[in-house]
Amino acid sequence: MVNFRSQWRDLAGWAPYNLPLGTASNQAAKLYDAALDQLVYYYDDPTVGGVGGAMQRMLEEDPTFVAGNLLKHSMELFVTDSSAARNRFDEYCSSLDLEKLHEWEREHVAAVRCLYHEDLVGAMNKYSEIALKYPHDIHSMNFGYVMGLINGHTSSLRDVPLSVVDKYRPDMPYYGLVHGKLCFGHAEMAEYEQAERVGRIALEGFPLDSWAVHAMAHTYENQSKPREVVKILEETSKHWVRGVNFSQHIHWHQANAHVQLEEYEAALTIYDTHMERCARGGDVFPLSDASSLLMRLKIDGQKTGDREKMLAELWSKHNDEFTSIFYDGHSAFTAAMVGDTASLDVLLDNMREYIAGERKGWNKLVTTKHGVLLVEGIRLMGEGEYGAAADKLSECIPGVIKMMHGSKAQKSVFSLILIHCAVMSGVKKHLCTAEQHMKDLMEWNKVSTLPPLQRRLWDKIQHQHSKD
């Protein structure tokens, strides 16, 4: 049976990879390896206490371990905008003598400073530069890659792993992982033959790589092949369910494919069995998956019971964070689904304060350009003012889905909302806008057919036209 690694690299094990770890502790080096492995493969190893436990024990073994400290601070500043995390990084930096650090360590300090300032484009560029110089620094490769996903810099999802893939051999750690990252990048760039080729290499190299499975699902989803999505996820399910920190998102892909195929009970069963429990934790990633699935079902004319009520309550607790307009958009349409205008008012008021405030970064840029229009349009949809909603959303959706956080599959829910509002409006100009938007999406994905759900909406538009 294939398993995750349990033998971690000590100082001698790290030596061939040209990474000056800067610790004399074999145990700290091993725990650094363990933390990285869990982070990039989305699992928790209880023998080391999971990701958090591995990092804590690593720094207990060597509190002066610079790479280990910077790994911890990068994770803290990536997942939260808390002043406490920034204060901890300030305190740590005050203890460093940069002149005595290795160049690799100094560059990591610079990358974490970008995270500190919410400069995610700067962080993307810095981590990508580090990976180019030190291709076996899997943390830099992974973070440069993830920042591209968050910033809407789609080409970096291909270019970052492509810049290092030829430095990995099949006998090295992360050979399959780098190919899996590249698979997703090719799929997002609509380079499907290349995506399938490197995706197969990834899964042959390490079948437990849930990102690689997910990348193959995207490859078929972007080509409007939901049956192929279901097939590959069923074939590989014994492996990807073990990626405990990512399997809920793959369940989302599986449920979406069932919606496309009009297999609605199957989609809701996946929601009830897997996704709802994850969403109850209140973290924005599983919340976005849960809300997105229910929104798609509603747009497709299906009843969802009162499932979205719990999600709306949980989203309301995030309406002052502003880490990603992708999440704020999900919060908005979930509130609209349950008619919670009070939460929408709070979100809009807080968004205007955020726009007028001192925080900076890519999300601030996207939110300033598109955020208020997006939320106002979604609010109008929730109030049944479909024509006014279509007007506002048609102004911002084409731009926002190219700039916001997320994959094409994730961001497509906002396209569906615009198309749904146009259909419900029934006004010719809105129907024509929706038609053009769907044509643009086909061109973007380099396909000649719409996914089945969008095809059903297209047919509704043609029916509306026939009444004229």
C-alpha positions in Angstrom: 0.0 0.0 0.0 1.3 3.5 -0.9 1.9 5.6 2.1 3.2 9.1 3.0 6.8 9.3 4.0 7.8 8.4 7.5 11.5 8.7 7.1 12.5 12.3 7.3 15.7 13.8 5.9 18.4 14.6 8.5 21.3 17.0 7.7 23.1 14.4 5.6 19.8 13.7 3.7 19.4 17.4 2.9 23.0 17.9 1.8 22.5 16.9 -1.9 19.8 19.6 -2.4 21.9 22.7 -2.0 19.8 24.2 0.7 21.8 25.7 3.6 19.4 24.9 6.4 21.4 26.7 9.0 20.9 24.3 11.8 23.2 21.8 13.5 20.3 19.7 14.7 19.5 16.5 12.9 16.1 16.4 14.6 15.2 19.9 13.6 16.1 19.1 10.0 13.9 16.1 10.1 10.9 18.0 11.5 11.4 20.7 8.9 11.1 18.0 6.3 8.0 16.6 8.0 6.3 20.0 8.2 7.0 20.7 4.5 5.8 17.3 3.4 2.5 17.7 5.2 2.0 21.2 3.9 2.5 20.4 0.3 0.5 17.1 0.3 -2.3 18.4 2.5 -2.3 15.8 5.2 -1.5 15.5 9.0 0.9 12.9 10.3 -0.1 12.2 13.9 3.4 10.8 14.7 4.8 14.3 14.5 1.7 16.1 15.8 0.5 17.2 12.4 1.9 20.3 10.6 1.6 22.5 13.7 3.1 20.0 16.0 6.1 19.4 13.7 6.9 23.1 13.5 6.6 23.5 17.2 8.8 20.6 18.0 11.3 21.7 15.3 11.8 25.1 17.0 12.0 23.4 20.4 14.9 21.4 19.0 16.6 24.5 17.6 15.0 27.9 18.4 17.6 29.7 16.3 16.8 27.7 13.1 16.2 30.5 10.6 14.6 28.5 7.8 12.3 26.8 10.4 11.3 30.1 11.9 10.6 31.7 8.5 8.5 28.7 7.5 6.4 29.3 10.6 6.0 33.0 10.1 5.2 32.6 6.4 2.4 30.3 7.2 1.0 32.6 10.0 1.1 35.7 7.8 -0.4 33.8 4.8 -3.5 32.5 6.6 -4.2 35.6 8.7 -4.1 39.4 8.7 -3.8 39.4 12.5 -1.7 42.1 14.2 -0.4 39.4 16.6 1.2 37.5 13.7 2.8 40.7 12.4 4.0 41.6 15.9 5.6 38.2 16.2 7.4 38.6 12.9 8.6 42.1 13.9 10.0 40.7 17.1 11.7 37.8 15.3 13.3 40.1 12.7 14.7 42.4 15.5 16.7 39.4 16.7 18.3 38.7 13.3 21.6 40.0 12.0 20.9 39.9 8.3 24.6 40.3 7.4 25.3 36.9 9.0 22.6 35.1 7.2 23.1 33.0 4.0 21.6 34.6 0.8 18.9 31.9 0.8 17.8 32.9 4.3 17.9 36.6 3.5 15.7 36.1 0.5 13.2 34.2 2.6 13.1 37.1 5.0 12.3 39.4 2.1 9.5 37.1 0.9 7.9 37.0 4.4 8.1 40.8 4.5 6.0 40.8 1.4 3.4 38.7 3.2 3.6 41.0 6.2 2.7 43.9 4.0 -0.1 41.9 2.1 2.0 42.4 -1.0 1.1 39.0 -2.4 2.3 39.8 -5.9 5.7 40.7 -4.4 5.6 37.5 -2.4 4.8 35.5 -5.6 7.7 37.1 -7.4 10.2 36.7 -4.6 9.3 33.0 -3.8 9.4 32.3 -7.6 12.9 33.8 -7.8 14.1 31.8 -4.8 12.7 28.6 -6.4 14.6 29.4 -9.6 17.9 29.7 -7.7 17.2 26.9 -5.3 14.9 24.5 -7.3 14.7 21.9 -4.5 13.3 24.5 -2.0 9.8 23.1 -2.2 8.4 25.7 0.1 9.4 28.5 -2.2 8.1 26.7 -5.3 4.8 26.0 -3.6 4.3 29.5 -2.2 5.3 31.2 -5.5 2.7 28.9 -7.1 -0.1 29.5 -4.6 0.4 33.2 -4.7 -0.2 33.1 -8.4 -3.5 31.3 -7.8 -4.5 33.9 -5.2 -3.5 36.9 -7.4 -5.1 35.7 -10.6 -1.7 35.4 -12.3 -2.7 32.3 -14.2 0.5 31.9 -16.2 2.6 31.5 -13.1 0.7 28.3 -12.3 2.4 26.9 -15.3 5.7 28.9 -15.3 6.7 28.4 -11.7 6.8 24.5 -11.7 8.0 24.5 -15.3 11.1 26.5 -14.2 12.1 23.7 -11.8 10.6 20.5 -13.1 13.7 19.4 -15.0 15.7 19.5 -11.8 13.7 16.6 -10.3 14.4 13.0 -10.9 12.0 10.1 -10.2 14.1 9.1 -7.2 13.8 12.5 -5.6 11.2 13.8 -3.1 8.5 15.8 -4.9 9.2 14.6 -8.4 5.5 13.8 -8.8 4.3 16.8 -6.9 6.1 19.3 -9.2 4.5 17.5 -12.2 1.1 17.7 -10.5 1.5 21.4 -10.0 2.5 21.8 -13.6 -0.6 19.7 -14.7 -2.9 22.3 -13.0 -1.0 25.2 -14.6 -1.3 23.7 -18.1 -5.0 23.1 -17.5 -5.6 26.7 -16.4 -3.8 27.8 -19.5 -6.0 25.5 -21.6 -3.0 23.4 -22.6 -4.9 20.1 -22.1 -2.6 17.6 -23.8 0.4 18.8 -21.8 -1.8 18.8 -18.7 -2.8 15.2 -19.1 0.7 14.0 -19.9 2.3 15.5 -16.8 -0.7 14.7 -14.6 -0.2 11.0 -15.4 3.5 11.3 -14.5 2.5 12.9 -11.2 0.0 10.2 -10.3 2.4 7.4 -11.3 5.1 9.1 -9.2 3.0 9.4 -6.1 -0.7 8.4 -6.2 -1.5 10.0 -2.8 -0.8 13.5 -4.2 -4.4 14.9 -3.9 -3.3 18.1 -5.7 -2.4 16.0 -8.8 -5.7 14.2 -8.7 -7.5 17.6 -8.4 -5.4 18.9 -11.3 -6.6 16.1 -13.5 -10.1 16.9 -12.5 -9.6 20.5 -13.6 -8.2 19.3 -16.9 -11.4 17.5 -17.7 -13.7 20.1 -16.1 -12.2 23.0 -18.1 -12.9 20.9 -21.3 -16.6 20.5 -20.3 -16.1 16.8 -19.6 -18.0 16.1 -16.3 -18.3 12.4 -16.9 -14.5 12.2 -17.1 -14.2 14.1 -13.9 -16.5 11.6 -12.1 -14.5 8.7 -13.6 -11.1 9.8 -12.5 -12.2 10.8 -9.0 -13.9 7.4 -8.6 -10.8 5.6 -9.8 -8.5 7.4 -7.5 -10.8 7.9 -4.4 -8.9 5.4 -2.2 -5.9 7.7 -2.5 -7.2 11.3 -2.4 -9.5 10.8 0.6 -6.3 10.4 2.6 -5.3 14.0 1.9 -7.4 15.1 4.9 -6.8 18.8 4.5 -7.9 18.8 0.8 -10.3 16.0 0.2 -13.3 18.2 0.9 -12.4 20.3 -2.1 -12.1 17.3 -4.3 -15.5 16.2 -3.1 -16.7 19.7 -4.3 -15.3 18.9 -7.8 -17.1 15.5 -7.7 -20.4 17.1 -6.6 -20.1 19.8 -9.3 -19.6 17.2 -12.0 -22.8 15.5 -10.8 -24.7 18.8 -11.0 -23.5 19.2 -14.6 -24.8 15.7 -15.3 -28.2 16.5 -13.7 -27.4 13.9 -11.0 -28.7 16.2 -8.2 -29.2 13.6 -5.5 -25.7 12.4 -5.9 -24.4 16.0 -5.5 -26.5 16.6 -2.4 -25.4 13.3 -0.9 -21.8 14.4 -1.3 -22.7 17.7 0.3 -24.4 16.1 3.3 -21.9 13.4 3.8 -18.6 15.3 3.4 -18.9 19.0 2.7 -21.3 20.1 5.4 -19.2 18.8 8.2 -16.1 20.6 6.9 -18.0 23.8 6.4 -19.2 23.8 10.0 -15.6 24.4 11.1 -16.1 28.0 9.7 -12.9 28.3 7.7 -13.5 30.2 4.5 -12.1 27.6 2.0 -14.6 24.8 2.9 -17.3 27.4 3.3 -16.7 28.7 -0.2 -17.0 25.2 -1.6 -20.2 24.5 0.2 -21.8 27.8 -0.8 -20.7 27.5 -4.4 -22.3 24.1 -4.8 -25.6 25.2 -3.3 -25.6 28.3 -5.5 -25.1 26.1 -8.6 -27.9 23.9 -7.6 -30.2 26.8 -7.1 -29.3 28.4 -10.5 -30.1 25.0 -12.0 -33.6 25.1 -10.5 -33.0 22.7 -7.7 -34.2 22.9 -4.1 -31.6 22.8 -1.4 -33.7 22.9 1.7 -32.4 25.3 4.3 -28.8 24.1 4.0 -27.5 27.6 3.1 -28.8 29.1 6.4 -26.0 27.7 8.5 -23.4 28.8 5.9 -24.7 32.4 5.9 -24.4 32.5 9.7 -20.8 31.3 9.5 -19.9 33.7 6.6 -21.2 36.7 8.6 -18.3 36.2 11.0 -15.8 36.9 8.2 -17.4 40.1 6.9 -14.6 42.4 8.2 -11.5 40.4 7.2 -11.0 41.2 3.5 -8.3 38.7 2.6 -9.9 37.8 -0.8 -12.7 39.2 -2.9 -13.4 35.6 -3.9 -14.4 34.8 -0.3 -16.3 38.1 0.1 -18.3 37.3 -3.1 -19.2 33.9 -1.7 -20.3 35.6 1.6 -22.4 38.0 -0.4 -24.3 35.4 -2.5 -24.8 33.1 0.5 -26.4 36.0 2.4 -28.5 36.8 -0.7 -29.7 33.2 -0.9 -31.2 33.4 2.6 -32.4 37.0 2.2 -30.0 38.3 4.9 -29.8 42.0 3.8 -28.4 43.0 7.2 -25.3 41.0 6.6 -25.0 42.4 3.1 -25.2 45.9 4.5 -22.5 45.1 7.0 -20.3 43.6 4.3 -20.8 46.7 2.0 -20.1 49.2 4.9 -17.0 47.3 5.9 -15.8 47.0 2.3 -16.1 50.7 1.8 -14.0 51.3 5.0 -11.4 48.8 3.8 -11.2 50.5 0.4 -10.7 53.9 2.1 -8.3 52.5 4.7 -4.5 52.1 4.7 -4.2 48.4 3.9 -2.6 47.6 0.6 -2.0 44.6 -1.7 -3.6 42.8 -4.6 -6.9 42.1 -2.9 -7.2 45.8 -2.1 -6.7 46.7 -5.8 -9.3 44.2 -7.0 -11.8 45.1 -4.3 -11.4 48.8 -5.0 -12.0 48.2 -8.7 -14.8 45.7 -8.5 -15.9 44.9 -5.0 -18.7 47.2 -4.3 -20.3 46.7 -7.7 -20.0 42.9 -7.2 -21.7 42.9 -3.8 -24.4 45.5 -4.9 -25.2 43.3 -7.9 -25.5 40.2 -5.8 -27.7 42.1 -3.3 -30.0 43.1 -6.2 -30.2 39.5 -7.3 -31.2 38.5 -3.8 -34.0 41.1 -3.9 -35.3 39.8 -7.2 -34.1 42.9 -9.1 -32.6 40.8 -11.9 -32.3 43.4 -14.5 -30.5 45.9 -12.3 -28.3 43.1 -11.0 -27.4 42.1 -14.5 -26.4 45.7 -15.3 -24.1 45.9 -12.3 -22.6 42.4 -12.6 -22.0 42.8 -16.3 -19.7 45.7 -15.5 -17.6 43.9 -13.1 -17.7 40.1 -13.6 -15.5 39.8 -16.7 -12.8 41.7 -14.9 -13.2 40.3 -11.5 -13.0 36.6 -12.6 -9.7 37.4 -14.3 -8.2 39.2 -11.3 -9.6 37.4 -8.3 -8.3 34.5 -6.3 -9.2 31.0 -7.5 -9.2 28.6 -10.4 -11.4 28.9 -13.5 -13.7 26.2 -12.0 -14.0 28.1 -8.7 -14.6 31.5 -10.3 -17.2 30.2 -12.7 -19.9 30.5 -10.1 -19.8 34.3 -10.6 -20.3 33.8 -14.3 -23.3 31.6 -13.5 -24.7 34.3 -11.3 -24.5 36.9 -14.1 -26.0 34.5 -16.6 -28.8 33.6 -14.2 -29.7 37.2 -13.6 -29.8 37.8 -17.3 -32.1 34.9 -17.9 -34.4 35.9 -15.1 -34.4 39.5 -16.4 -35.5 38.4 -19.8 -34.5 41.7 -21.3 -32.9 41.4 -24.7 -29.7 43.4 -23.9 -29.1 41.2 -20.8 -29.7 38.0 -22.7 -27.2 39.2 -25.4 -24.7 40.1 -22.7 -25.0 36.6 -21.2 -24.5 35.0 -24.6 -21.4 37.0 -25.3 -20.0 36.2 -21.8 -20.5 32.5 -22.5 -18.8 32.8 -25.8 -15.9 34.6 -24.2 -15.6 31.8 -21.6 -15.4 29.2 -24.4 -12.7 31.1 -26.0 -10.9 31.5 -22.7 -11.0 27.7 -22.2 -10.3 27.0 -25.8 -13.3 24.7 -26.2 -16.2 24.6 -28.7 -18.9 23.4 -26.3 -20.3 24.7 -23.1 -20.5 22.7 -19.9 -24.0 21.1 -19.5 -25.2 23.5 -16.9 -24.2 26.5 -18.9 -25.8 24.8 -22.0 -29.1 24.6 -20.1 -28.8 28.3 -19.4 -28.0 29.0 -23.0 -31.1 27.0 -24.0 -33.2 29.2 -21.7 -31.8 32.3 -23.3 -32.7 31.0 -26.8 -36.2 30.2 -25.6 -36.5 33.8 -24.3 -35.3 35.1 -27.7 -37.9 33.0 -29.4 -40.6 34.9 -27.6 -39.5 38.2 -29.2 
